[in-house]
Amino acid sequence: MLEELRSFVIAIDHVGLAVPDLDEAINFHRETFGFEPTHVETNEQQGVREAMLRAPGDTTGAALQLLAPLRPDSPIGKFLDRHGPGIQQLAYRVSSVDEASAALRAKGLRLVYDESVPGTANSRVNFVHPKDTGGVLIELVQPAEVPAEPAHRR
């Protein structure tokens, strides 16, 4: 089973931070660390306005995702109410979110959605329940265009 799961995970995709104000958070990370937004969108289904930021000169590594609630009853709104601003999730890039979800379910882990849902930039996502991961919400992300796997994985 472990080998089967390893075949789906490509990389750490991003770390998601819950923030109360997206523009303020973008400015903080830009002015303090030099991060630049590479994608900003509103995801009505998830109830968030979000931005993906990259470190200066980095175009392919892990990103920083800032998530601000559109409404208090959204998952991010509830997270902020319970925990305040901070790390909300860790996202793994996978070659197939549906196959990775099935493999995790076969291993006994619970996923938030029965089927993958739309994510940032036309990706497909699902989440592994934090009760099964030591308290960390893990997001599975299948980008709209999955990068080629490293040669040692083929």
Solvent accessible surface area in square Angstrom, and as a share of the most:
residue,aa,sasa,rsa
1,M,103,0.46
2,L,100,0.50
3,E,122,0.55
4,E,83,0.37
5,L,23,0.11
6,R,126,0.46
7,S,53,0.34
8,F,20,0.08
9,V,50,0.29
10,I,27,0.14
11,A,37,0.29
12,I,87,0.44
13,D,13,0.07
14,H,4,0.02
15,V,45,0.26
16,G,0,0.00
17,L,31,0.16
18,A,0,0.00
19,V,14,0.08
20,P,92,0.58
21,D,67,0.35
22,L,4,0.02
23,D,72,0.37
24,E,119,0.53
25,A,12,0.09
26,I,14,0.07
27,N,66,0.34
28,F,106,0.44
29,H,24,0.11
30,R,92,0.33
31,E,143,0.64
32,T,74,0.43
33,F,111,0.46
34,G,29,0.28
35,F,46,0.19
36,E,85,0.38
37,P,38,0.24
38,T,86,0.50
39,H,61,0.27
40,V,68,0.39
41,E,43,0.19
42,T,66,0.39
43,N,14,0.07
44,E,120,0.54
45,Q,107,0.48
46,Q,28,0.12
47,G,0,0.00
48,V,4,0.02
49,R,82,0.30
50,E,4,0.02
51,A,0,0.00
52,M,23,0.10
53,L,0,0.00
54,R,49,0.18
55,A,36,0.28
56,P,92,0.58
57,G,87,0.83
58,D,46,0.24
59,T,114,0.66
60,T,108,0.63
61,G,27,0.26
62,A,53,0.41
63,A,7,0.05
64,L,22,0.11
65,Q,7,0.03
66,L,0,0.00
67,L,10,0.05
68,A,5,0.04
69,P,38,0.24
70,L,74,0.37
71,R,95,0.35
72,P,117,0.73
73,D,90,0.47
74,S,1,0.01
75,P,73,0.46
76,I,7,0.04
77,G,7,0.07
78,K,98,0.42
79,F,30,0.13
80,L,29,0.15
81,D,127,0.66
82,R,158,0.58
83,H,120,0.54
84,G,20,0.19
85,P,93,0.58
86,G,29,0.28
87,I,119,0.60
88,Q,25,0.11
89,Q,6,0.03
90,L,45,0.22
91,A,0,0.00
92,Y,59,0.22
93,R,25,0.09
94,V,0,0.00
95,S,31,0.20
96,S,22,0.14
97,V,1,0.00
98,D,86,0.44
99,E,99,0.44
100,A,3,0.02
101,S,4,0.03
102,A,58,0.45
103,A,3,0.02
104,L,22,0.11
105,R,94,0.34
106,A,74,0.57
107,K,106,0.45
108,G,60,0.58
109,L,41,0.21
110,R,126,0.46
111,L,22,0.11
112,V,73,0.42
113,Y,60,0.23
114,D,132,0.69
115,E,135,0.61
116,S,12,0.08
117,V,16,0.09
118,P,60,0.38
119,G,10,0.09
120,T,20,0.12
121,A,48,0.37
122,N,130,0.66
123,S,6,0.04
124,R,94,0.34
125,V,4,0.02
126,N,1,0.00
127,F,24,0.10
128,V,3,0.02
129,H,55,0.25
130,P,40,0.25
131,K,155,0.66
132,D,46,0.24
133,T,32,0.18
134,G,78,0.75
135,G,59,0.57
136,V,68,0.39
137,L,31,0.16
138,I,24,0.12
139,E,10,0.05
140,L,4,0.02
141,V,10,0.06
142,Q,49,0.22
143,P,28,0.17
144,A,68,0.52
145,E,154,0.69
146,V,56,0.32
147,P,63,0.40
148,A,82,0.64
149,E,51,0.23
150,P,53,0.33
151,A,85,0.66
152,H,152,0.68
153,R,85,0.31
154,R,197,0.72
